């Protein structure tokens, strides 16, 4: 559960159908991309991204999942 992330966090998501492209990105409060994971040919199913939040300064971040051009963004708080 990403809020608040202290040492590590897991972000879970599920694809209801196969996708040709998938991108998971994290941006800091200034809009600077600090993490990116992209995949092609992704199958339907449950997935997760494990993040070591020790590498990120405390603050507010936004993570986005883009699947075949459809994007959803949520907020994540990193605390120390």
Residue pairs with C-beta under 8 A, 6 or more apart in sequence:
1 9
1 10
2 9
2 10
2 11
2 63
2 74
2 76
2 77
3 75
3 76
3 77
4 77
4 78
4 79
5 51
5 53
5 56
5 76
5 77
5 78
5 79
6 53
6 78
6 79
6 80
7 52
7 53
7 54
8 50
8 51
8 52
8 53
8 54
9 50
9 51
9 53
9 76
10 48
10 49
10 50
10 51
11 24
11 48
11 49
11 51
11 63
11 76
12 46
12 47
12 48
13 46
13 47
13 48
13 49
13 65
14 45
14 46
14 47
15 22
15 42
15 43
15 44
15 45
15 47
15 67
16 44
17 44
18 41
18 42
18 43
18 44
19 42
19 67
19 68
20 40
20 41
20 42
20 68
21 38
21 39
21 40
21 42
21 66
21 67
21 68
21 69
22 38
22 39
22 40
22 42
22 65
22 66
22 67
22 68
23 36
23 37
23 38
23 39
23 64
23 65
23 66
24 35
24 36
24 37
24 38
24 49
24 63
24 64
24 65
24 66
25 33
25 35
25 36
25 37
25 63
25 64
25 66
26 33
26 34
26 35
26 36
26 51
26 61
26 62
26 63
26 64
26 76
27 33
27 34
27 61
27 62
27 63
27 64
28 34
28 56
28 59
28 60
28 61
29 59
29 60
29 61
29 62
34 56
34 61
35 51
37 49
42 67
53 78
56 78
57 78
58 78
58 79
58 80
59 77
59 78
60 75
60 76
60 77
60 78
61 75
61 76
61 77
61 78
62 73
62 74
62 75
62 76
63 73
63 74
63 76
64 71
64 72
64 73
64 74
65 71
65 72
